[in-house]
């Protein structure tokens, strides 16, 4: 099975709530959520990508899990977090 087929199968077999989150994150239409990769979030926060990952694990940033290995972050939330740290 190809990687694309595995992803499609994982989305189709996911619970309804998770499937909706995956599809909206993929489309970028999740009610004002601007999803981005760890590197994109790190560029906004001017920090190391590992810091973004750690903040996600600690619950400081919401993690959008598309699949077990594909994770996105809400870039609007990243901007709010880092603007609060610099004030």
C-alpha positions as CSV (number, residue, x, y, z in Angstrom):
1,X,0.0,0.0,0.0
2,X,1.4,3.4,-0.9
3,X,1.8,6.2,1.6
4,X,-1.1,8.1,0.1
5,X,-3.4,5.1,0.4
6,X,-2.3,4.6,4.0
7,X,-3.2,8.2,4.8
8,X,-6.6,8.0,3.1
9,X,-7.3,4.7,5.0
10,X,-6.2,6.3,8.3
11,X,-8.5,9.3,7.7
12,X,-11.5,7.2,6.7
13,X,-11.1,4.9,9.8
14,X,-10.6,7.7,12.2
15,X,-13.4,8.7,14.7
16,X,-15.7,11.3,13.3
17,X,-14.4,14.2,15.4
18,X,-10.8,13.4,14.5
19,X,-11.7,13.0,10.9
20,X,-13.3,16.4,10.8
21,X,-10.2,18.0,12.4
22,X,-7.9,16.3,9.9
23,X,-10.0,17.4,7.0
24,X,-10.3,21.0,8.2
25,X,-6.6,21.2,9.0
26,X,-5.7,19.8,5.5
27,X,-8.0,22.4,3.9
28,X,-6.9,25.2,6.3
29,X,-10.6,26.0,6.9
30,X,-10.9,25.3,10.6
31,X,-12.7,28.5,11.7
32,X,-9.8,30.9,11.7
33,X,-7.1,28.4,12.4
34,X,-4.0,28.9,10.4
35,X,-2.2,25.6,10.6
36,X,1.5,25.4,10.0
37,X,4.5,23.1,10.5
38,X,6.9,23.1,13.4
39,X,9.4,25.0,11.3
40,X,6.9,27.7,10.3
41,X,5.8,28.1,14.0
42,X,9.5,28.4,15.1
43,X,10.1,31.1,12.5
44,X,7.2,33.1,13.9
45,X,8.4,32.6,17.4
46,X,12.1,33.1,16.5
47,X,13.0,30.0,18.4
48,X,14.2,26.5,17.7
49,X,11.7,24.0,16.3
50,X,12.3,21.7,19.3
51,X,10.9,24.6,21.5
52,X,7.7,24.5,19.6
53,X,7.5,20.7,19.9
54,X,8.1,21.0,23.7
55,X,5.4,23.7,24.1
56,X,3.0,21.4,22.3
57,X,3.8,18.5,24.6
58,X,3.5,20.8,27.7
59,X,0.0,22.0,26.5
60,X,1.2,25.6,25.9
61,X,0.3,25.2,22.2
62,X,-2.6,23.2,20.7
63,X,-1.3,20.3,18.5
64,X,-3.3,19.5,15.4
65,X,-2.5,15.8,14.8
66,X,-3.2,14.9,11.1
67,X,-1.6,11.5,11.4
68,X,0.8,9.9,13.9
69,X,3.8,11.6,12.1
70,X,2.1,14.7,10.7
71,X,1.6,17.4,13.3
72,X,0.6,21.0,12.7
73,X,0.3,24.0,15.1
74,X,-2.1,26.9,15.0
75,X,0.1,29.8,13.8
76,X,-2.3,32.4,15.3
77,X,-1.9,30.8,18.7
78,X,1.9,30.8,18.2
79,X,1.8,34.5,17.5
80,X,-0.3,35.1,20.6
81,X,2.0,33.0,22.8
82,X,5.2,34.7,21.7
83,X,3.8,38.2,21.7
84,X,2.8,37.6,25.3
85,X,6.3,36.5,26.2
86,X,7.9,39.6,24.8
87,X,5.6,42.2,26.5
